[in-house]
Amino acid sequence: MYARYGHVEDMMVSVGDRVKRGQQIAEVGNAYGRYAYHLHFDLSPTTVLEQNPQDWPGKDRTRLLKNYVDPREFITKNRPRRQ
């Protein structure tokens, strides 16, 4: 599973790092003042984000369904229980 966090600043982790639930990985960004602070979060079970981190399916629903999953649904189904 590949995850992409868009519009972030001050990355605190690198590709391949293991992270823990609740660990801060970056600061939410604003494109250096060009936009309001916000975050894009994508999950892909394919290698599309590894091959092209800038990939964006736009309004191509077929590509979207082929290469991406609903992050909320994925997290709900796969979130480990707190210990």
ABEGO torsion letter per residue (X at the ends): XBBBBBGBBGBABBBGBBBBBGBBABBBBAGGGABBBBBBBBBBABAAAAABAABBAEABAAAAAAABBBAAAAAAAABBBBX
